[in-house]
Structure formats: C-alpha cells, structure tokens
C-alpha cells in the first residue's frame, strides 16, 4: 500500500512541476526566484546551473532573446 501512495505522490509532484515549467515565463520574477531556490535547496547544489539553463530556455523573453542574437548561416547562394 505504501508503494502505491509513493507512486501517486510522485505522479502528483511531477504533474505540478510540469505545470510550473509550462507557466514559468508567466510567473512574477520574485516567485520564479523563490521556486528556483526551493528546488535547488531540496537537491544537490550541483543542480543549480543545469536548472537555470533549463528554465532559461522555457522563458519566452529569454528564449526569444537568444534566438534574436543568433547569427544566420549564409546559404549556398551567398545570401
């Protein structure tokens, strides 16, 4: 019975985490910071840079900025 409860708990935590990631760019910066620090504090500190990059890629403002700075490759026609 305990195994089923643990599986359900993991499933619910994952669903909530997935929802937070989907909404990350819409959350206020102070809430983003609090959630980020809580996530890092609940894990090994080594997760900090990987989590930062992951969330950075999920944020529409920062994701769009990275794409805007990308230098297009010249095509074979010289364009």
C-alpha positions, 0 to 999 in steps of 0.5 A, a space after each residue: 500500500 505504501 508503494 502505491 501512495 509513493 507512486 501517486 505522490 510522485 505522479 502528483 509532484 511531477 504533474 505540478 512541476 510540469 505545470 510550473 515549467 509550462 507557466 514559468 515565463 508567466 510567473 512574477 520574477 520574485 516567485 520564479 526566484 523563490 521556486 528556483 531556490 526551493 528546488 535547488 535547496 531540496 537537491 544537490 547544489 550541483 543542480 543549480 546551473 543545469 536548472 537555470 539553463 533549463 528554465 532559461 530556455 522555457 522563458 519566452 523573453 529569454 528564449 526569444 532573446 537568444 534566438 534574436 542574437 543568433 547569427 544566420 548561416 549564409 546559404 549556398 547562394 551567398 545570401 
